[in-house]
Amino acid sequence: MNFEGLVRYLSETHPLIMNATEDDIKAHLPSDLPEISIIDKFHFESVYQKHILPSNQETYQLIAKVLVTGNPGFWKPKNKPNNHWSNWESGNL
């Protein structure tokens, strides 16, 4: 098994050891920064498709709207989440 396979395996079988904990997150952010939302499933467009700018992608538009308004209720994506590694054609991380 290669490194990518190990990471995918651990992500599927032991997600708690692969994800940042609340303490991990707080260690790197100002203590007075309020949490607006946590997004772990979203629609991803490849950065290799230069004609698809982030400003034209639903994910970034919704994140911007949530951040500007402070209202997590604006996170209502229409595109199906595809950021799980099993959706990637190459399977690479």
C-alpha positions as CSV (number, residue, x, y, z in Angstrom):
1,M,0.0,0.0,0.0
2,N,1.3,3.4,-0.9
3,F,0.9,6.6,1.2
4,E,-2.2,7.8,-0.7
5,G,-3.8,4.4,-0.1
6,L,-3.0,4.5,3.6
7,V,-4.5,8.0,4.0
8,R,-7.7,7.0,2.2
9,Y,-7.9,3.8,4.3
10,L,-7.5,5.7,7.6
11,S,-9.9,8.4,6.4
12,E,-12.6,5.7,5.9
13,T,-11.9,3.5,8.9
14,H,-10.7,6.1,11.5
15,P,-11.9,9.5,10.5
16,L,-11.4,10.9,14.0
17,I,-7.6,10.5,13.8
18,M,-7.5,12.1,10.3
19,N,-9.6,15.2,11.1
20,A,-8.5,18.2,13.2
21,T,-10.0,18.3,16.7
22,E,-11.7,21.4,18.2
23,D,-8.5,22.0,20.1
24,D,-6.3,21.7,17.0
25,I,-8.5,24.3,15.2
26,K,-8.6,26.7,18.2
27,A,-4.8,26.6,18.5
28,H,-4.4,28.3,15.1
29,L,-7.2,30.8,15.2
30,P,-7.8,33.9,17.4
31,S,-9.9,33.1,20.4
32,D,-12.3,35.9,19.7
33,L,-13.1,34.7,16.2
34,P,-16.6,33.3,16.2
35,E,-17.4,30.0,14.4
36,I,-20.0,30.6,11.6
37,S,-20.1,27.2,10.1
38,I,-18.2,24.0,9.4
39,I,-18.3,22.8,5.8
40,D,-16.9,19.3,5.2
41,K,-18.9,18.3,2.1
42,F,-18.9,20.5,-0.9
43,H,-18.7,20.5,-4.7
44,F,-15.1,20.7,-5.9
45,E,-13.9,22.0,-9.3
46,S,-10.3,21.2,-10.3
47,V,-7.8,24.0,-10.1
48,Y,-6.4,22.5,-13.4
49,Q,-9.5,23.7,-15.2
50,K,-8.2,27.3,-15.7
51,H,-11.4,28.4,-17.4
52,I,-13.4,27.8,-14.2
53,L,-12.6,30.6,-11.9
54,P,-13.4,30.3,-8.2
55,S,-15.6,33.4,-8.5
56,N,-17.8,31.4,-10.9
57,Q,-18.1,28.4,-8.7
58,E,-21.1,27.9,-6.4
59,T,-19.0,26.7,-3.5
60,Y,-16.9,29.9,-3.3
61,Q,-19.9,32.1,-4.0
62,L,-21.8,30.6,-1.1
63,I,-18.8,30.7,1.3
64,A,-18.4,34.4,0.4
65,K,-22.1,35.1,1.1
66,V,-21.9,33.3,4.5
67,L,-18.7,35.2,5.5
68,V,-20.0,38.6,4.4
69,T,-23.4,38.2,6.1
70,G,-22.3,36.0,9.0
71,N,-25.4,33.9,8.3
72,P,-24.7,30.2,7.8
73,G,-28.3,29.8,6.5
74,F,-27.0,31.0,3.1
75,W,-25.1,27.7,2.7
76,K,-27.6,26.0,0.5
77,P,-25.6,24.4,-2.3
78,K,-27.4,23.0,-5.4
79,N,-24.4,21.1,-6.7
80,K,-24.0,17.6,-5.2
81,P,-20.9,17.3,-2.9
82,N,-18.0,15.6,-4.7
83,N,-15.0,16.3,-2.5
84,H,-14.7,12.7,-1.1
85,W,-11.7,11.0,-2.7
86,S,-13.8,8.2,-4.1
87,N,-15.3,10.8,-6.6
88,W,-11.9,11.7,-8.0
89,E,-11.2,10.3,-11.4
90,S,-7.5,9.9,-10.6
91,G,-8.0,8.8,-7.0
92,N,-5.0,10.9,-6.0
93,L,-4.9,13.2,-3.1
